[in-house]
Amino acid sequence: MNAKLKIGLALGSGSSRGWSHIGIINELSTLGIQPDIVCGTSVGAMVGAAYAAGKVEKLGSWACSVTKFDVARFLDINASFTGFVHTERFHKYLNEYIAGDEDLIEDLPKVYAAISTDLDTGREVWLQKGSVIQAVWSSMALPGLFPAIRYNNRWLVDGGLVNPVPVSVCRALGADIVIAVNLNGDIVGKRLNKTVAKNGSSVSGKLSELVKEYTSLSLFEPANTEQPPSLLDAIAASVNITQDRVTRSRLAGEPPDIVFSPKLSNIGLLELYRAEEAIEEGHKCVQRMAHEIEYVLGRAK
């Protein structure tokens, strides 16, 4: 491989499926591939920041220890009902596993950018300087789960609304070869269909009892064939549809050199406790394409 070539890693949005990014990063490392540029959207911004800061192993260990109870503890409704996530607990988690409040993007050992969306204009925002935590949080501010984030005089929300797999950002920051991870390739319709077909298999159904017991949230009701989808199922399905359509369009116009599409449609919006299987699928994704990777990087014999 030409040593002068810069490799960019574009980590896509996809909620709980994003743990597969960790498996992909680790498996690429076993092949001797260490990206120079890391760009992420939503959960991709979070895992990408951990990788750029040298904390991806620590994050992976924690992710594999998460239980349903831990997920329930992250959920709450504040007085103004701006989101489901308990922001203080989430902030503490980011500080421990991603970065401190004082850590800056420009001080990271790798080139890094997080992608967010300007809520007022709908424009794509690239966060390349300033607070790592603010950038990650702004990129992850999924409507319905997180409140919009006020940053640099703008209200910012989840970057997956405009650029779910930020290949274009990697190119703009100097990447010669871009490796992308698309978590939205096989998700539309599958989770919602399962929800309607069988009580308790929905995004909300699996967590409803824990959430009711440990938080003040009372909006998690399993759906059935006679009822409309629950609130979180409707949010999840809507986000899936939007991100799938935007991803298809963006990747068609800005194709990466290598794209991984983990098969994780069975993992729902809040099933963060399923990290082990997501990470394992990340490893397998890279292994399935090992020959193509070697070819693209000019290392194939």
C-alpha positions in Angstrom: 0.0 0.0 0.0 1.2 3.5 -0.8 2.3 5.0 2.5 1.2 8.4 1.4 -2.5 7.4 1.0 -4.7 8.7 3.8 -7.5 6.4 4.9 -10.7 7.8 6.1 -13.3 6.0 8.2 -17.0 7.1 7.9 -19.0 5.7 10.8 -22.7 5.8 10.2 -25.8 6.4 12.4 -27.9 3.6 13.7 -28.6 3.7 17.4 -27.8 0.4 19.2 -26.5 -1.1 15.9 -23.6 1.3 16.3 -21.8 -1.0 18.6 -20.8 -2.9 15.5 -18.4 0.0 14.7 -16.2 -1.3 17.6 -15.9 -4.7 16.0 -15.2 -3.2 12.6 -12.5 -0.9 14.0 -10.8 -3.8 16.0 -10.9 -6.2 13.0 -9.4 -3.5 10.7 -6.7 -3.1 13.2 -5.8 -6.8 13.0 -5.3 -6.2 9.2 -2.9 -3.4 10.0 -5.4 -0.7 9.0 -5.3 2.4 11.2 -7.5 5.2 9.6 -6.0 8.7 9.7 -9.3 10.5 9.5 -12.4 9.5 11.4 -15.8 11.1 10.8 -19.0 10.0 12.4 -22.7 10.6 12.6 -24.8 10.0 15.7 -23.6 6.8 17.4 -20.8 6.8 14.8 -19.7 10.2 16.1 -19.6 8.7 19.6 -17.6 5.6 18.7 -15.4 7.6 16.4 -14.5 10.0 19.1 -13.6 7.1 21.4 -11.4 5.7 18.7 -9.7 9.0 18.0 -9.1 9.5 21.7 -7.7 5.9 22.2 -10.6 4.8 24.3 -12.5 2.4 22.0 -11.3 -0.7 23.9 -12.6 0.8 27.2 -15.9 1.7 25.5 -16.3 -1.8 24.1 -15.7 -3.4 27.5 -18.4 -1.2 29.0 -20.8 -1.8 26.1 -20.6 -5.6 26.6 -21.4 -5.1 30.3 -24.6 -3.1 29.7 -27.9 -4.7 31.0 -31.6 -3.9 30.4 -31.6 -2.3 33.8 -28.7 0.0 32.8 -30.6 1.1 29.7 -33.7 1.8 31.8 -31.6 4.0 34.1 -30.7 6.2 31.1 -34.4 6.9 30.4 -36.5 9.6 32.0 -38.9 12.4 31.2 -37.9 15.9 32.3 -40.5 18.5 33.2 -40.5 20.2 29.8 -40.7 16.8 28.0 -37.9 17.6 25.5 -36.6 14.0 25.4 -36.5 10.6 27.0 -32.8 10.4 27.9 -31.6 11.4 31.4 -29.1 14.1 30.3 -27.1 14.1 33.6 -26.5 10.4 33.5 -25.6 10.5 29.8 -23.2 13.4 30.4 -21.4 11.4 33.1 -21.2 8.4 30.7 -19.6 10.5 28.0 -17.1 11.9 30.4 -16.0 8.5 31.5 -15.9 6.6 28.2 -15.4 9.3 25.5 -13.8 12.5 26.7 -13.7 15.1 29.4 -15.5 18.4 29.2 -12.2 20.2 28.6 -11.0 17.9 25.8 -10.9 19.5 22.3 -11.2 18.0 18.9 -8.1 19.8 17.6 -6.0 18.0 20.3 -7.1 14.5 19.3 -4.3 12.4 17.8 -6.4 11.7 14.7 -8.4 14.1 12.4 -12.0 13.9 13.6 -15.3 15.4 12.7 -18.9 14.9 13.9 -21.9 15.6 11.7 -25.0 17.4 13.0 -28.1 19.1 11.6 -29.0 22.8 12.0 -32.6 22.6 13.3 -33.5 26.0 11.9 -32.1 25.7 8.4 -31.8 21.9 7.9 -28.2 22.4 6.8 -25.5 19.9 7.5 -23.0 21.0 10.2 -19.4 19.6 10.4 -18.0 19.9 13.9 -14.2 19.9 13.6 -13.1 22.1 16.4 -14.0 22.8 20.0 -15.4 20.5 22.7 -15.4 16.7 21.9 -18.4 16.1 24.2 -20.4 18.9 22.7 -19.7 17.7 19.1 -20.7 14.1 20.0 -23.8 15.1 21.9 -24.9 17.4 19.0 -24.5 14.7 16.5 -26.5 12.2 18.7 -29.4 14.5 19.5 -32.1 12.3 18.0 -35.5 14.1 18.1 -37.7 12.4 20.7 -34.8 11.0 22.7 -32.5 13.9 23.2 -33.3 17.6 23.4 -31.8 19.8 20.7 -28.3 21.1 21.6 -27.5 24.8 21.6 -24.0 25.1 20.2 -22.3 28.0 18.5 -25.6 30.0 18.4 -27.4 27.2 16.6 -29.9 24.5 17.7 -28.4 21.2 16.6 -30.0 17.8 16.2 -28.9 14.3 15.0 -26.7 14.4 11.9 -28.4 11.2 10.6 -31.2 13.4 9.2 -28.9 14.9 6.5 -25.7 12.7 6.2 -26.1 9.3 7.9 -22.8 7.9 6.5 -20.3 10.9 6.2 -18.2 9.8 3.3 -18.2 13.3 1.9 -16.7 14.7 5.1 -13.8 12.2 5.0 -13.1 13.2 1.4 -13.2 16.9 2.3 -10.8 16.4 5.2 -8.2 14.7 2.9 -8.9 11.0 2.7 -7.7 9.3 -0.4 -9.5 6.0 0.5 -12.7 6.0 2.4 -14.0 3.0 4.4 -17.7 3.5 5.3 -20.0 1.7 7.6 -23.7 1.7 6.7 -26.0 0.6 9.5 -29.2 1.3 7.7 -29.1 -1.1 4.8 -31.7 -3.7 5.9 -33.8 -2.0 8.5 -36.9 -0.4 6.9 -40.1 -2.3 7.9 -38.5 -5.2 9.7 -38.7 -4.0 13.3 -42.2 -2.5 12.9 -43.5 -5.7 11.2 -42.2 -7.8 14.1 -43.8 -5.4 16.5 -47.3 -5.8 15.0 -46.9 -9.5 14.6 -46.0 -10.4 18.1 -46.6 -8.5 21.4 -43.5 -7.9 23.5 -41.1 -8.1 20.5 -41.2 -4.4 19.8 -38.6 -1.8 20.6 -40.7 -0.7 23.6 -42.1 -4.0 24.6 -38.8 -5.6 25.6 -38.1 -2.7 28.0 -41.5 -1.6 29.1 -41.6 -3.4 32.5 -38.1 -2.2 33.5 -38.8 1.4 32.3 -42.1 1.5 34.3 -40.4 0.2 37.4 -37.3 2.3 37.4 -38.3 5.5 35.6 -41.2 7.9 35.5 -41.9 6.9 31.8 -45.3 5.5 31.1 -45.4 5.7 27.3 -44.0 2.2 26.5 -46.9 -0.1 25.6 -46.5 -3.2 23.4 -48.4 -2.9 20.2 -50.7 -5.5 18.7 -52.6 -5.9 15.4 -55.5 -3.8 16.7 -53.4 -0.9 18.1 -51.2 1.7 16.4 -47.4 1.4 17.1 -46.2 2.7 20.5 -44.6 6.1 20.6 -41.0 4.8 20.5 -41.8 2.3 17.8 -43.2 5.1 15.7 -40.1 7.2 16.3 -37.8 4.3 15.5 -39.6 3.4 12.3 -39.8 7.0 11.1 -36.0 7.5 11.7 -35.3 4.3 10.0 -37.2 5.3 6.9 -35.6 8.7 6.7 -32.1 7.5 7.2 -32.5 4.7 4.7 -33.6 7.0 2.0 -31.0 9.7 2.7 -28.3 7.0 3.0 -29.1 5.5 -0.4 -29.1 8.9 -2.0 -25.8 10.1 -0.4 -23.9 6.9 -1.1 -25.0 6.9 -4.7 -23.6 10.4 -5.2 -20.6 10.0 -2.9 -19.6 6.3 -3.1 -16.9 5.0 -0.6 -14.1 2.8 -1.7 -15.2 0.1 0.7 -18.5 -0.2 2.5 -19.5 -2.5 5.3 -23.2 -3.2 5.9 -23.6 -5.2 9.1 -26.7 -7.4 9.2 -28.3 -6.1 12.4 -32.0 -5.3 11.6 -33.1 -7.4 14.5 -31.5 -5.0 17.0 -33.8 -2.2 18.0 -33.5 1.5 18.9 -32.9 1.0 22.6 -31.4 -2.5 22.7 -28.0 -1.2 23.9 -27.6 -4.4 25.9 -27.0 -6.4 22.8 -23.5 -5.1 22.2 -21.7 -8.4 22.1 -23.7 -9.7 19.0 -23.4 -6.3 17.3 -19.6 -6.2 17.9 -19.3 -9.8 16.6 -21.1 -8.9 13.5 -18.7 -6.0 13.0 -15.8 -8.4 13.1 -17.5 -10.8 10.6 -18.3 -7.9 8.3 -14.6 -7.1 7.8 -13.7 -10.8 7.6 -16.2 -11.4 4.8 -14.6 -8.6 2.7 -10.9 -9.2 3.6 -9.9 -9.9 0.1 -11.6 -6.8 -1.3 -10.0 -4.7 1.4 -6.6 -5.9 0.4 -7.3 -5.3 -3.2 -8.5 -1.7 -2.7 -5.5 -0.9 -0.5 -3.2 -2.3 -3.1 -2.0 -5.1 -0.9 -3.5 -8.1 -2.8 -1.0 -10.6 -4.1 
